[in-house]
Amino acid sequence: MNAKLQQGDRFPSLTLKLVGGGTMRVPEEMSTRYLALLFYRGHW
């Protein structure tokens, strides 16, 4: 992404790998209007 999201912008489609396996497409598979995402880098 080249620009920051502004109020009213649509969240870009992302496919995320889940810790327990599998993937989730955000925002397409969100079950609610609001969501908090936690990005974990993993071990060093």
mmCIF entry with sequence, helices, sheets and N, C-alpha, C, O atoms, coordinates in Angstrom:
data_MODEL
# 
_entry.id   MODEL 
# 
_entity.id                         1 
_entity.type                       polymer 
_entity.pdbx_number_of_molecules   1 
# 
_entity_poly.entity_id                      1 
_entity_poly.type                           'polypeptide(L)' 
_entity_poly.nstd_linkage                   no 
_entity_poly.nstd_monomer                   no 
_entity_poly.pdbx_seq_one_letter_code       MNAKLQQGDRFPSLTLKLVGGGTMRVPEEMSTRYLALLFYRGHW 
_entity_poly.pdbx_seq_one_letter_code_can   MNAKLQQGDRFPSLTLKLVGGGTMRVPEEMSTRYLALLFYRGHW 
_entity_poly.pdbx_strand_id                 A 
# 
loop_
_entity_poly_seq.entity_id 
_entity_poly_seq.num 
_entity_poly_seq.mon_id 
_entity_poly_seq.hetero 
1 1  MET n 
1 2  ASN n 
1 3  ALA n 
1 4  LYS n 
1 5  LEU n 
1 6  GLN n 
1 7  GLN n 
1 8  GLY n 
1 9  ASP n 
1 10 ARG n 
1 11 PHE n 
1 12 PRO n 
1 13 SER n 
1 14 LEU n 
1 15 THR n 
1 16 LEU n 
1 17 LYS n 
1 18 LEU n 
1 19 VAL n 
1 20 GLY n 
1 21 GLY n 
1 22 GLY n 
1 23 THR n 
1 24 MET n 
1 25 ARG n 
1 26 VAL n 
1 27 PRO n 
1 28 GLU n 
1 29 GLU n 
1 30 MET n 
1 31 SER n 
1 32 THR n 
1 33 ARG n 
1 34 TYR n 
1 35 LEU n 
1 36 ALA n 
1 37 LEU n 
1 38 LEU n 
1 39 PHE n 
1 40 TYR n 
1 41 ARG n 
1 42 GLY n 
1 43 HIS n 
1 44 TRP n 
# 
_struct_asym.id          A 
_struct_asym.entity_id   1 
# 
_struct_sheet.id               AA1 
_struct_sheet.type             ? 
_struct_sheet.number_strands   2 
_struct_sheet.details          ? 
# 
_struct_sheet_order.sheet_id     AA1 
_struct_sheet_order.range_id_1   1 
_struct_sheet_order.range_id_2   2 
_struct_sheet_order.offset       ? 
_struct_sheet_order.sense        anti-parallel 
# 
loop_
_struct_sheet_range.sheet_id 
_struct_sheet_range.id 
_struct_sheet_range.beg_label_comp_id 
_struct_sheet_range.beg_label_asym_id 
_struct_sheet_range.beg_label_seq_id 
_struct_sheet_range.pdbx_beg_PDB_ins_code 
_struct_sheet_range.end_label_comp_id 
_struct_sheet_range.end_label_asym_id 
_struct_sheet_range.end_label_seq_id 
_struct_sheet_range.pdbx_end_PDB_ins_code 
_struct_sheet_range.beg_auth_comp_id 
_struct_sheet_range.beg_auth_asym_id 
_struct_sheet_range.beg_auth_seq_id 
_struct_sheet_range.end_auth_comp_id 
_struct_sheet_range.end_auth_asym_id 
_struct_sheet_range.end_auth_seq_id 
AA1 1 LEU A 14 ? LYS A 17 ? LEU A 14 LYS A 17 
AA1 2 THR A 23 ? VAL A 26 ? THR A 23 VAL A 26 
# 
loop_
_atom_site.group_PDB 
_atom_site.id 
_atom_site.type_symbol 
_atom_site.label_atom_id 
_atom_site.label_alt_id 
_atom_site.label_comp_id 
_atom_site.label_asym_id 
_atom_site.label_entity_id 
_atom_site.label_seq_id 
_atom_site.pdbx_PDB_ins_code 
_atom_site.Cartn_x 
_atom_site.Cartn_y 
_atom_site.Cartn_z 
_atom_site.occupancy 
_atom_site.B_iso_or_equiv 
_atom_site.pdbx_formal_charge 
_atom_site.auth_seq_id 
_atom_site.auth_comp_id 
_atom_site.auth_asym_id 
_atom_site.auth_atom_id 
_atom_site.pdbx_PDB_model_num 
ATOM 1   N N  . MET A 1 1  ? 0.845   -1.174  0.000  1.00 0.00 ? 1  MET A N  1 
ATOM 2   C CA . MET A 1 1  ? 0.000   0.000   0.000  1.00 0.00 ? 1  MET A CA 1 
ATOM 3   C C  . MET A 1 1  ? 0.887   1.233   0.000  1.00 0.00 ? 1  MET A C  1 
ATOM 4   O O  . MET A 1 1  ? 1.879   1.307   0.725  1.00 0.00 ? 1  MET A O  1 
ATOM 5   N N  . ASN A 1 2  ? 0.524   2.163   -0.798 1.00 0.00 ? 2  ASN A N  1 
ATOM 6   C CA . ASN A 1 2  ? 1.301   3.389   -0.894 1.00 0.00 ? 2  ASN A CA 1 
ATOM 7   C C  . ASN A 1 2  ? 0.755   4.511   -0.040 1.00 0.00 ? 2  ASN A C  1 
ATOM 8   O O  . ASN A 1 2  ? 1.485   5.449   0.280  1.00 0.00 ? 2  ASN A O  1 
ATOM 9   N N  . ALA A 1 3  ? -0.509  4.442   0.338  1.00 0.00 ? 3  ALA A N  1 
ATOM 10  C CA . ALA A 1 3  ? -1.125  5.535   1.082  1.00 0.00 ? 3  ALA A CA 1 
ATOM 11  C C  . ALA A 1 3  ? -1.802  4.990   2.341  1.00 0.00 ? 3  ALA A C  1 
ATOM 12  O O  . ALA A 1 3  ? -2.198  3.826   2.402  1.00 0.00 ? 3  ALA A O  1 
ATOM 13  N N  . LYS A 1 4  ? -1.923  5.858   3.333  1.00 0.00 ? 4  LYS A N  1 
ATOM 14  C CA . LYS A 1 4  ? -2.618  5.482   4.561  1.00 0.00 ? 4  LYS A CA 1 
ATOM 15  C C  . LYS A 1 4  ? -4.114  5.462   4.309  1.00 0.00 ? 4  LYS A C  1 
ATOM 16  O O  . LYS A 1 4  ? -4.624  6.175   3.444  1.00 0.00 ? 4  LYS A O  1 
ATOM 17  N N  . LEU A 1 5  ? -4.814  4.631   5.081  1.00 0.00 ? 5  LEU A N  1 
ATOM 18  C CA . LEU A 1 5  ? -6.266  4.617   4.995  1.00 0.00 ? 5  LEU A CA 1 
ATOM 19  C C  . LEU A 1 5  ? -6.812  5.883   5.635  1.00 0.00 ? 5  LEU A C  1 
ATOM 20  O O  . LEU A 1 5  ? -6.307  6.339   6.661  1.00 0.00 ? 5  LEU A O  1 
ATOM 21  N N  . GLN A 1 6  ? -7.809  6.425   5.045  1.00 0.00 ? 6  GLN A N  1 
ATOM 22  C CA . GLN A 1 6  ? -8.489  7.601   5.582  1.00 0.00 ? 6  GLN A CA 1 
ATOM 23  C C  . GLN A 1 6  ? -9.885  7.191   6.038  1.00 0.00 ? 6  GLN A C  1 
ATOM 24  O O  . GLN A 1 6  ? -10.384 6.136   5.648  1.00 0.00 ? 6  GLN A O  1 
ATOM 25  N N  . GLN A 1 7  ? -10.506 8.014   6.854  1.00 0.00 ? 7  GLN A N  1 
ATOM 26  C CA . GLN A 1 7  ? -11.850 7.734   7.326  1.00 0.00 ? 7  GLN A CA 1 
ATOM 27  C C  . GLN A 1 7  ? -12.765 7.505   6.126  1.00 0.00 ? 7  GLN A C  1 
ATOM 28  O O  . GLN A 1 7  ? -12.782 8.304   5.189  1.00 0.00 ? 7  GLN A O  1 
ATOM 29  N N  . GLY A 1 8  ? -13.519 6.421   6.160  1.00 0.00 ? 8  GLY A N  1 
ATOM 30  C CA . GLY A 1 8  ? -14.449 6.098   5.088  1.00 0.00 ? 8  GLY A CA 1 
ATOM 31  C C  . GLY A 1 8  ? -13.857 5.221   4.001  1.00 0.00 ? 8  GLY A C  1 
ATOM 32  O O  . GLY A 1 8  ? -14.595 4.709   3.160  1.00 0.00 ? 8  GLY A O  1 
ATOM 33  N N  . ASP A 1 9  ? -12.517 5.032   3.996  1.00 0.00 ? 9  ASP A N  1 
ATOM 34  C CA . ASP A 1 9  ? -11.889 4.154   3.009  1.00 0.00 ? 9  ASP A CA 1 
ATOM 35  C C  . ASP A 1 9  ? -12.235 2.695   3.299  1.00 0.00 ? 9  ASP A C  1 
ATOM 36  O O  . ASP A 1 9  ? -12.447 2.315   4.451  1.00 0.00 ? 9  ASP A O  1 
ATOM 37  N N  . ARG A 1 10 ? -12.290 1.884   2.246  1.00 0.00 ? 10 ARG A N  1 
ATOM 38  C CA . ARG A 1 10 ? -12.503 0.451   2.413  1.00 0.00 ? 10 ARG A CA 1 
ATOM 39  C C  . ARG A 1 10 ? -11.180 -0.202  2.806  1.00 0.00 ? 10 ARG A C  1 
ATOM 40  O O  . ARG A 1 10 ? -10.121 0.156   2.291  1.00 0.00 ? 10 ARG A O  1 
ATOM 41  N N  . PHE A 1 11 ? -11.256 -1.163  3.723  1.00 0.00 ? 11 PHE A N  1 
ATOM 42  C CA . PHE A 1 11 ? -10.069 -1.908  4.137  1.00 0.00 ? 11 PHE A CA 1 
ATOM 43  C C  . PHE A 1 11 ? -9.651  -2.813  2.981  1.00 0.00 ? 11 PHE A C  1 
ATOM 44  O O  . PHE A 1 11 ? -10.504 -3.471  2.386  1.00 0.00 ? 11 PHE A O  1 
ATOM 45  N N  . PRO A 1 12 ? -8.368  -2.864  2.651  1.00 0.00 ? 12 PRO A N  1 
ATOM 46  C CA . PRO A 1 12 ? -7.936  -3.707  1.538  1.00 0.00 ? 12 PRO A CA 1 
ATOM 47  C C  . PRO A 1 12 ? -8.092  -5.190  1.866  1.00 0.00 ? 12 PRO A C  1 
ATOM 48  O O  . PRO A 1 12 ? -7.996  -5.575  3.032  1.00 0.00 ? 12 PRO A O  1 
ATOM 49  N N  . SER A 1 13 ? -8.325  -6.004  0.882  1.00 0.00 ? 13 SER A N  1 
ATOM 50  C CA . SER A 1 13 ? -8.485  -7.433  1.067  1.00 0.00 ? 13 SER A CA 1 
ATOM 51  C C  . SER A 1 13 ? -7.139  -8.068  1.397  1.00 0.00 ? 13 SER A C  1 
ATOM 52  O O  . SER A 1 13 ? -6.161  -7.872  0.676  1.00 0.00 ? 13 SER A O  1 
ATOM 53  N N  . LEU A 1 14 ? -7.092  -8.836  2.499  1.00 0.00 ? 14 LEU A N  1 
ATOM 54  C CA . LEU A 1 14 ? -5.879  -9.526  2.926  1.00 0.00 ? 14 LEU A CA 1 
ATOM 55  C C  . LEU A 1 14 ? -6.213  -10.985 3.206  1.00 0.00 ? 14 LEU A C  1 
ATOM 56  O O  . LEU A 1 14 ? -7.294  -11.287 3.710  1.00 0.00 ? 14 LEU A O  1 
ATOM 57  N N  . THR A 1 15 ? -5.305  -11.883 2.887  1.00 0.00 ? 15 THR A N  1 
ATOM 58  C CA . THR A 1 15 ? -5.438  -13.277 3.287  1.00 0.00 ? 15 THR A CA 1 
ATOM 59  C C  . THR A 1 15 ? -4.387  -13.526 4.355  1.00 0.00 ? 15 THR A C  1 
ATOM 60  O O  . THR A 1 15 ? -3.190  -13.401 4.099  1.00 0.00 ? 15 THR A O  1 
ATOM 61  N N  . LEU A 1 16 ? -4.840  -13.882 5.563  1.00 0.00 ? 16 LEU A N  1 
ATOM 62  C CA . LEU A 1 16 ? -3.952  -14.039 6.716  1.00 0.00 ? 16 LEU A CA 1 
ATOM 63  C C  . LEU A 1 16 ? -3.842  -15.502 7.110  1.00 0.00 ? 16 LEU A C  1 
ATOM 64  O O  . LEU A 1 16 ? -4.831  -16.233 7.060  1.00 0.00 ? 16 LEU A O  1 
ATOM 65  N N  . LYS A 1 17 ? -2.645  -15.937 7.502  1.00 0.00 ? 17 LYS A N  1 
ATOM 66  C CA . LYS A 1 17 ? -2.446  -17.285 8.028  1.00 0.00 ? 17 LYS A CA 1 
ATOM 67  C C  . LYS A 1 17 ? -2.793  -17.269 9.512  1.00 0.00 ? 17 LYS A C  1 
ATOM 68  O O  . LYS A 1 17 ? -2.324  -16.404 10.251 1.00 0.00 ? 17 LYS A O  1 
ATOM 69  N N  . LEU A 1 18 ? -3.610  -18.221 9.948  1.00 0.00 ? 18 LEU A N  1 
ATOM 70  C CA . LEU A 1 18 ? -4.005  -18.306 11.346 1.00 0.00 ? 18 LEU A CA 1 
ATOM 71  C C  . LEU A 1 18 ? -3.035  -19.165 12.131 1.00 0.00 ? 18 LEU A C  1 
ATOM 72  O O  . LEU A 1 18 ? -2.450  -20.102 11.587 1.00 0.00 ? 18 LEU A O  1 
ATOM 73  N N  . VAL A 1 19 ? -2.859  -18.850 13.421 1.00 0.00 ? 19 VAL A N  1 
ATOM 74  C CA . VAL A 1 19 ? -1.918  -19.564 14.278 1.00 0.00 ? 19 VAL A CA 1 
ATOM 75  C C  . VAL A 1 19 ? -2.259  -21.054 14.339 1.00 0.00 ? 19 VAL A C  1 
ATOM 76  O O  . VAL A 1 19 ? -1.359  -21.894 14.301 1.00 0.00 ? 19 VAL A O  1 
ATOM 77  N N  . GLY A 1 20 ? -3.541  -21.387 14.431 1.00 0.00 ? 20 GLY A N  1 
ATOM 78  C CA . GLY A 1 20 ? -3.959  -22.779 14.539 1.00 0.00 ? 20 GLY A CA 1 
ATOM 79  C C  . GLY A 1 20 ? -4.038  -23.501 13.208 1.00 0.00 ? 20 GLY A C  1 
ATOM 80  O O  . GLY A 1 20 ? -4.470  -24.652 13.150 1.00 0.00 ? 20 GLY A O  1 
ATOM 81  N N  . GLY A 1 21 ? -3.630  -22.842 12.146 1.00 0.00 ? 21 GLY A N  1 
ATOM 82  C CA . GLY A 1 21 ? -3.707  -23.416 10.809 1.00 0.00 ? 21 GLY A CA 1 
ATOM 83  C C  . GLY A 1 21 ? -4.842  -22.796 10.023 1.00 0.00 ? 21 GLY A C  1 
ATOM 84  O O  . GLY A 1 21 ? -5.771  -22.239 10.607 1.00 0.00 ? 21 GLY A O  1 
ATOM 85  N N  . GLY A 1 22 ? -4.780  -22.883 8.736  1.00 0.00 ? 22 GLY A N  1 
ATOM 86  C CA . GLY A 1 22 ? -5.804  -22.316 7.877  1.00 0.00 ? 22 GLY A CA 1 
ATOM 87  C C  . GLY A 1 22 ? -5.551  -20.846 7.596  1.00 0.00 ? 22 GLY A C  1 
ATOM 88  O O  . GLY A 1 22 ? -4.524  -20.289 7.983  1.00 0.00 ? 22 GLY A O  1 
ATOM 89  N N  . THR A 1 23 ? -6.496  -20.236 6.923  1.00 0.00 ? 23 THR A N  1 
ATOM 90  C CA . THR A 1 23 ? -6.386  -18.831 6.562  1.00 0.00 ? 23 THR A CA 1 
ATOM 91  C C  . THR A 1 23 ? -7.711  -18.122 6.809  1.00 0.00 ? 23 THR A C  1 
ATOM 92  O O  . THR A 1 23 ? -8.752  -18.752 6.995  1.00 0.00 ? 23 THR A O  1 
ATOM 93  N N  . MET A 1 24 ? -7.644  -16.814 6.805  1.00 0.00 ? 24 MET A N  1 
ATOM 94  C CA . MET A 1 24 ? -8.834  -15.978 6.941  1.00 0.00 ? 24 MET A CA 1 
ATOM 95  C C  . MET A 1 24 ? -8.690  -14.807 5.992  1.00 0.00 ? 24 MET A C  1 
ATOM 96  O O  . MET A 1 24 ? -7.643  -14.161 5.941  1.00 0.00 ? 24 MET A O  1 
ATOM 97  N N  . ARG A 1 25 ? -9.743  -14.538 5.242  1.00 0.00 ? 25 ARG A N  1 
ATOM 98  C CA . ARG A 1 25 ? -9.743  -13.379 4.338  1.00 0.00 ? 25 ARG A CA 1 
ATOM 99  C C  . ARG A 1 25 ? -10.433 -12.217 5.036  1.00 0.00 ? 25 ARG A C  1 
ATOM 100 O O  . ARG A 1 25 ? -11.595 -12.308 5.431  1.00 0.00 ? 25 ARG A O  1 
ATOM 101 N N  . VAL A 1 26 ? -9.694  -11.127 5.178  1.00 0.00 ? 26 VAL A N  1 
ATOM 102 C CA . VAL A 1 26 ? -10.215 -9.928  5.828  1.00 0.00 ? 26 VAL A CA 1 
ATOM 103 C C  . VAL A 1 26 ? -10.391 -8.872  4.744  1.00 0.00 ? 26 VAL A C  1 
ATOM 104 O O  . VAL A 1 26 ? -9.460  -8.693  3.959  1.00 0.00 ? 26 VAL A O  1 
ATOM 105 N N  . PRO A 1 27 ? -11.475 -8.181  4.641  1.00 0.00 ? 27 PRO A N  1 
ATOM 106 C CA . PRO A 1 27 ? -12.644 -8.164  5.514  1.00 0.00 ? 27 PRO A CA 1 
ATOM 107 C C  . PRO A 1 27 ? -13.762 -9.120  5.079  1.00 0.00 ? 27 PRO A C  1 
ATOM 108 O O  . PRO A 1 27 ? -14.811 -9.148  5.723  1.00 0.00 ? 27 PRO A O  1 
ATOM 109 N N  . GLU A 1 28 ? -13.574 -9.900  4.014  1.00 0.00 ? 28 GLU A N  1 
ATOM 110 C CA . GLU A 1 28 ? -14.653 -10.734 3.485  1.00 0.00 ? 28 GLU A CA 1 
ATOM 111 C C  . GLU A 1 28 ? -15.210 -11.729 4.500  1.00 0.00 ? 28 GLU A C  1 
ATOM 112 O O  . GLU A 1 28 ? -16.419 -11.962 4.514  1.00 0.00 ? 28 GLU A O  1 
ATOM 113 N N  . GLU A 1 29 ? -14.377 -12.320 5.344  1.00 0.00 ? 29 GLU A N  1 
ATOM 114 C CA . GLU A 1 29 ? -14.830 -13.346 6.288  1.00 0.00 ? 29 GLU A CA 1 
ATOM 115 C C  . GLU A 1 29 ? -15.077 -12.823 7.698  1.00 0.00 ? 29 GLU A C  1 
ATOM 116 O O  . GLU A 1 29 ? -15.200 -13.611 8.636  1.00 0.00 ? 29 GLU A O  1 
ATOM 117 N N  . MET A 1 30 ? -15.150 -11.516 7.857  1.00 0.00 ? 30 MET A N  1 
ATOM 118 C CA . MET A 1 30 ? -15.422 -10.949 9.184  1.00 0.00 ? 30 MET A CA 1 
ATOM 119 C C  . MET A 1 30 ? -16.872 -11.217 9.554  1.00 0.00 ? 30 MET A C  1 
ATOM 120 O O  . MET A 1 30 ? -17.777 -11.039 8.739  1.00 0.00 ? 30 MET A O  1 
ATOM 121 N N  . SER A 1 31 ? -17.081 -11.647 10.787 1.00 0.00 ? 31 SER A N  1 
ATOM 122 C CA . SER A 1 31 ? -18.436 -11.930 11.234 1.00 0.00 ? 31 SER A CA 1 
ATOM 123 C C  . SER A 1 31 ? -19.093 -10.717 11.900 1.00 0.00 ? 31 SER A C  1 
ATOM 124 O O  . SER A 1 31 ? -20.257 -10.782 12.294 1.00 0.00 ? 31 SER A O  1 
ATOM 125 N N  . THR A 1 32 ? -18.362 -9.630  12.026 1.00 0.00 ? 32 THR A N  1 
ATOM 126 C CA . THR A 1 32 ? -18.865 -8.427  12.670 1.00 0.00 ? 32 THR A CA 1 
ATOM 127 C C  . THR A 1 32 ? -18.322 -7.196  11.944 1.00 0.00 ? 32 THR A C  1 
ATOM 128 O O  . THR A 1 32 ? -17.382 -7.298  11.156 1.00 0.00 ? 32 THR A O  1 
ATOM 129 N N  . ARG A 1 33 ? -18.904 -6.066  12.208 1.00 0.00 ? 33 ARG A N  1 
ATOM 130 C CA . ARG A 1 33 ? -18.463 -4.840  11.540 1.00 0.00 ? 33 ARG A CA 1 
ATOM 131 C C  . ARG A 1 33 ? -17.111 -4.356  12.057 1.00 0.00 ? 33 ARG A C  1 
ATOM 132 O O  . ARG A 1 33 ? -16.342 -3.751  11.310 1.00 0.00 ? 33 ARG A O  1 
ATOM 133 N N  . TYR A 1 34 ? -16.817 -4.615  13.324 1.00 0.00 ? 34 TYR A N  1 
ATOM 134 C CA . TYR A 1 34 ? -15.573 -4.155  13.934 1.00 0.00 ? 34 TYR A CA 1 
ATOM 135 C C  . TYR A 1 34 ? -14.699 -5.359  14.269 1.00 0.00 ? 34 TYR A C  1 
ATOM 136 O O  . TYR A 1 34 ? -15.202 -6.408  14.671 1.00 0.00 ? 34 TYR A O  1 
ATOM 137 N N  . LEU A 1 35 ? -13.390 -5.200  14.100 1.00 0.00 ? 35 LEU A N  1 
ATOM 138 C CA . LEU A 1 35 ? -12.459 -6.291  14.333 1.00 0.00 ? 35 LEU A CA 1 
ATOM 139 C C  . LEU A 1 35 ? -11.117 -5.710  14.738 1.00 0.00 ? 35 LEU A C  1 
ATOM 140 O O  . LEU A 1 35 ? -10.674 -4.707  14.177 1.00 0.00 ? 35 LEU A O  1 
ATOM 141 N N  . ALA A 1 36 ? -10.470 -6.335  15.710 1.00 0.00 ? 36 ALA A N  1 
ATOM 142 C CA . ALA A 1 36 ? -9.099  -5.967  16.084 1.00 0.00 ? 36 ALA A CA 1 
ATOM 143 C C  . ALA A 1 36 ? -8.178  -7.084  15.599 1.00 0.00 ? 36 ALA A C  1 
ATOM 144 O O  . ALA A 1 36 ? -8.428  -8.259  15.871 1.00 0.00 ? 36 ALA A O  1 
ATOM 145 N N  . LEU A 1 37 ? -7.129  -6.724  14.890 1.00 0.00 ? 37 LEU A N  1 
ATOM 146 C CA . LEU A 1 37 ? -6.167  -7.697  14.387 1.00 0.00 ? 37 LEU A CA 1 
ATOM 147 C C  . LEU A 1 37 ? -4.883  -7.595  15.186 1.00 0.00 ? 37 LEU A C  1 
ATOM 148 O O  . LEU A 1 37 ? -4.398  -6.494  15.449 1.00 0.00 ? 37 LEU A O  1 
ATOM 149 N N  . LEU A 1 38 ? -4.329  -8.737  15.574 1.00 0.00 ? 38 LEU A N  1 
ATOM 150 C CA . LEU A 1 38 ? -3.056  -8.786  16.283 1.00 0.00 ? 38 LEU A CA 1 
ATOM 151 C C  . LEU A 1 38 ? -2.053  -9.470  15.374 1.00 0.00 ? 38 LEU A C  1 
ATOM 152 O O  . LEU A 1 38 ? -2.244  -10.625 14.992 1.00 0.00 ? 38 LEU A O  1 
ATOM 153 N N  . PHE A 1 39 ? -0.986  -8.769  15.026 1.00 0.00 ? 39 PHE A N  1 
ATOM 154 C CA . PHE A 1 39 ? 0.056   -9.316  14.182 1.00 0.00 ? 39 PHE A CA 1 
ATOM 155 C C  . PHE A 1 39 ? 1.206   -9.752  15.077 1.00 0.00 ? 39 PHE A C  1 
ATOM 156 O O  . PHE A 1 39 ? 1.770   -8.938  15.809 1.00 0.00 ? 39 PHE A O  1 
ATOM 157 N N  . TYR A 1 40 ? 1.553   -11.027 15.021 1.00 0.00 ? 40 TYR A N  1 
ATOM 158 C CA . TYR A 1 40 ? 2.612   -11.605 15.842 1.00 0.00 ? 40 TYR A CA 1 
ATOM 159 C C  . TYR A 1 40 ? 3.781   -11.966 14.942 1.00 0.00 ? 40 TYR A C  1 
ATOM 160 O O  . TYR A 1 40 ? 3.629   -12.762 14.016 1.00 0.00 ? 40 TYR A O  1 
ATOM 161 N N  . ARG A 1 41 ? 4.931   -11.395 15.203 1.00 0.00 ? 41 ARG A N  1 
ATOM 162 C CA . ARG A 1 41 ? 6.106   -11.612 14.374 1.00 0.00 ? 41 ARG A CA 1 
ATOM 163 C C  . ARG A 1 41 ? 6.607   -13.039 14.474 1.00 0.00 ? 41 ARG A C  1 
ATOM 164 O O  . ARG A 1 41 ? 7.129   -13.572 13.495 1.00 0.00 ? 41 ARG A O  1 
ATOM 165 N N  . GLY A 1 42 ? 6.465   -13.673 15.624 1.00 0.00 ? 42 GLY A N  1 
ATOM 166 C CA . GLY A 1 42 ? 7.019   -15.012 15.844 1.00 0.00 ? 42 GLY A CA 1 
ATOM 167 C C  . GLY A 1 42 ? 8.291   -14.926 16.657 1.00 0.00 ? 42 GLY A C  1 
ATOM 168 O O  . GLY A 1 42 ? 8.567   -13.905 17.286 1.00 0.00 ? 42 GLY A O  1 
ATOM 169 N N  . HIS A 1 43 ? 9.062   -15.993 16.643 1.00 0.00 ? 43 HIS A N  1 
ATOM 170 C CA . HIS A 1 43 ? 10.296  -16.008 17.433 1.00 0.00 ? 43 HIS A CA 1 
ATOM 171 C C  . HIS A 1 43 ? 11.433  -15.340 16.664 1.00 0.00 ? 43 HIS A C  1 
ATOM 172 O O  . HIS A 1 43 ? 11.374  -15.186 15.444 1.00 0.00 ? 43 HIS A O  1 
ATOM 173 N N  . TRP A 1 44 ? 12.452  -14.955 17.393 1.00 0.00 ? 44 TRP A N  1 
ATOM 174 C CA . TRP A 1 44 ? 13.612  -14.272 16.776 1.00 0.00 ? 44 TRP A CA 1 
ATOM 175 C C  . TRP A 1 44 ? 14.517  -15.263 16.175 1.00 0.00 ? 44 TRP A C  1 
ATOM 176 O O  . TRP A 1 44 ? 15.547  -14.896 15.609 1.00 0.00 ? 44 TRP A O  1 
# 
